[in-house]
Amino acid sequence: MLDVVITDPLFAVEVIFSGLLSGIMYSLVALGFALIFKASGIFNFGQGAFVLFAALTFVSLLNMGINFWLAVLISLAVMIAYGIAVERVVLRPLVNQPLIILFMATIGLNFFTEGLAQTLWGTEVHALDLGIPDVPWNALGDATGLYLSVFELVAAVIAGVMVVALALFFSKTRTGRALRAVSDDHQAAMSVGIPLQHIWAVTWAVAGIIALVAGMLWGAKLGVQFSLALLALKALPVLIIGGFDSIEGAIVGGLIVGASEKFAEVFIGPYFGGAIENWFPYVLATIFLLFRPQGLFGERIIERV
């Protein structure tokens, strides 16, 4: 298949562009993990369940006959409230506990959230129509020769706008600057009057918002089903490659994973019998762990012994 790259380079470009569009959506999922980890040093294993819960809430409201935008607002309020409740009820009592205890708490949170979603909304698979057709954009194809999906393009734009908005929020606003201070040094931030628990609550609320957007986009692409919770596993190589504590790393890591998995599936997969798209990102992440364990943008940790 590599000879296709040489004889038809436009096809290779199309494959890579399609992967980059998926990668932006991976970045959106990974951002939820990166924000929590940056603010508190906790890997939130329950973020994938957050995505599932948000998507199920939204599609169930639509099925009840509620207006689309009203359903968005209600789902947004639910996810913000749920994120704040998780921080106050689950994590705040565990402040100053070893990180392994906090990590185990997020694993329990994952199963609780999945069970809560199932109890409230049922276990049926739901189709989610956002009004964005999943068909090639013929006008773009006729002009450039690249036949990309309209849905992937629009979803990438939505996810990109979300990523840029979050980047501006955390770089330009007072709350965002406080978050950066908290991520650098909790004790120093508290000593200058930054309310640590307030910042954590805001971070979990934002993680809930991210989960809703990701759940809507991935639910429309794959269907709203419990496999959406497994997006957490696809976010792992993104975070390993980009760096667990880096917003920029989540973006770049998502692009790398999206482009590499598509390229590997189309041009390398045939030599291995195909179906390597799902595991190739983990191979790439393992290579990074061997040679750059902190990721491309993560901070190198140096401990004195």
N, C-alpha and C positions, 0 to 999 in steps of 0.2 A: 504493500500500500504506500510505501514511502515514495515510489515513483510517481504517484498521483500528485504529490506536492510539487514535483519538478515539472510535470506536464500540465498541471492545472493549479498554479499557485493561488488563483482566486478562490478555489474551493477550500484550500487550507486557511486562507484569510477568513472565509465565511465561518468555518468551524471554530476558529479562535475567537472571532467576534461573538458568536453564539455562546461560547464558554464564558467570555467576559461579562455578558449580560446576566448569565446565571450566577456568576461570581459576585456581582453587586448584590444580588438577593442573599447569597451566603453571608456577605459582609454585614447585612442588616441583622441577621440572626446572631452573628458573632459579636456584634456591638453590645447586645444585651449582656453577654458574658463579660466582655471587656470592661464595661462600666462598673458592674458589681465588683469585679476583681480589683479594678483600679481604686475604687473608693474604700474597700474594706479588706482586700486580700483574700476574699472568699471566691472559690469557683462555684457558681450557682448551677448545680446539676439540674435544678428544676426549671431552667429557662425554656427547654424544649416543651415541657408540660404547660408552661405559660402560653406558648404559641398555640398549642392545641386548645387550651381553655378559651383563649381569646377568639380563635376562629369558630369554635363551636358556639360560643355565646352570640357572635355576630350572625352566623348563618341561621341559628335557631330563632333569633329575633326577626329576621327576614321571613322565615317560614311562618311566623305568627301573623304576618301581614303588616308589620311595622315598616314605615317609610325607610328607604335606604339610608339617608343622611341622619335620620333620627336614630336608626340602629347603630350607626357609627358612633354617634355621641353617647348613647347609652353604654355601648361596649367600651368606649374610651373611659367613661366614668367608672365602670365596673373594674377595669384593669388597673386604673390608678388606685382605686380603693383597695383592691386585692394586694397590690404591691406594697402599699403603706401598711396594711394589716399584717402581711408576712414579716415585714421588718420589725414591727412592734411586738407581735405575739411570738414569733419563732426565734428571731435573731437577737433582738435587744436583750432578752434575759441571758443570752450566751456570750455577751461581751466579755472580753478578756479570757475566754476559754481557749484551749488549744485549737489551732486551725482544723485539725482532723475532726474535732467534735462539730465544728461549724459545717464542714464538708458533709459529714454524715447527716446533719440536720437538713441540708439541701437535698440529699438523696431521699430522705423521708418526705420532704416537701414535694418532690417530683411525683411520688406515688400518691400522696394525698391529693394533689391537684388533678392528676388523672382520674382518680376515683370521684372527686367532687364534680368534675366535668361530666363523667358518666352518669352520676346520680341526678344531676340537674337537667341534662340535655339528651340522655340516652346514648346508645352505642351505634346508631345507624350511620352509614356513610352518606354525606350530603354533597351534592354538587353545588358549587358556588359560582355564580355568574356576576362578574363585576362590570359587564357590558363592554369588555375588551376582547375582540375576536382573536383567537389563536390561529391565525392564518398568515402566510407570507405577505410582506408589504410589497406588492407588485410594482408600485411606482418607484420605490427605492431599488428594486431588482432591475427594472428596466434602465434606470439611470446609472447604476454602479455595477450591476452584475451580482450583487450580494442580496440573496433572498433570505431576510431575517424575519422572525415572527413578530407580528404587531404586538402581541401580548408581551413578549420578552422585552421589546423596546420600551413599551409604556411602563412595564413593571420596573425596568432598570431606571427609568427616569424618576418614577415615584420613590424608589429606594434611594437613588442618588440625592434627590432633594431632601429626603429624611436625614441622610448621612451628613449633608452639608449643613442643614439646620442644627443638628446636634453638635457638629464641630463648632459652629458659630456660637451656640449657646454656652458651650463649655470654655470657649476662648474669650468671649466678649462680655458675658454677663457676670454679675457679682457672685451668683450661686456657682457658676462654672469655675470661676477663679478659686472660690472656696473649696470646691471639689478637688482641684489640682493641688491645693495646699494640703488637704486631708490625705490625698494619695501619697504625697511626698513624706509627710511626717504627722501622724495622728496627734502626738503629744504637743508638738510645736503649734499645730493648728488650734488646738484647744487652748493653749496658753495665750494666744492673741484674740481669743473670744469667738472663734468659729464654732457654732453648735454642731458637734460631731453627729449626734443622733438625727438632727434635722437634715443634715446633708445626706445621711444614709437613707432617710425616708424619701427624699427627693429622688435619689438615685434609683431606688426600687420602683418608685412611681414611673420614672422615665423608662425603666426596663419593661414595665407593663405596657406602656405606649408602643415601644418598639415591638413587643410581642404581638400586639394587635395588628400593626401594619404588616409584619412578617406573616402572621397567620392568614390575613386576607389575601395576600399575594400568593403564598404557597398553597393555600386552600383552593384558590381559583385554578392553580396550575395542576395540582395533584388530587383535588377533592379533599373535603374536610373529613378526615379519618384519623384514627389513633396513631398511624404511622408518622403523622406530623411531629409527634413528640420526639421521634428519632432524628429530627433535624439537629438536635443537640450533638449527636455523634458526628455529623458532617461539619459542625462548627469547630470541633476539636482540632483537625488539621489546619483550619484557617487560623486559629489562635496560636498553635504551635509555630507555624511559619511566620506569622506577623508579630507575635509577642502578646502574652496574656494581658499585659497592663497598658497596651497602646491602642488608642483609637485609630491612628493612622495604620497601625499594623493590621487591625481587623479589616480595613478597607483593602489594603494591598494584598493581604493574605487571601481574602475572598477572591480577588481577581486572579491571583496565581492558581488557586485551587480550581476555579471555574474553567479557566483556559486550559490548564494542564490535563484535567480529567477528560475534557472533550477531545483534545488533540490525541491523548493516549488511546482513548476508546476507538477513534476512527483510524488512526495511522499505525498504532502499535498493537492494539487489541487483536487484530487478525493473526498475528504471529503467536499469540497465547490462547487462541480459541475464542477470543472475544470476551465481553462482559468484565472488563477490567476497570470500568469507569467508577464503580463503587469503592474499590479498594486502592486504586492508584494514589489518591490524595494521602492515604495513610502511609504508603511507602515513601512518598515525598516528605511527609512530616517526620518519619523515622530518620531520614537522612539529615534533616535539620537538627533533630535531637542529638545526633552524633557529632555534628560539626559546629552548630550554633544553637545550643539549647535554649537560649533566651529569645530566639526569633530575630527577625530582621530589625524590629524597632523596640524590642524589650530591653529593659535595663539589666546590665550584667550584675549579678549578685556576688559580692565579695564578702566573705565572712572571715573574721579573724579567729584563730584558734590558739 
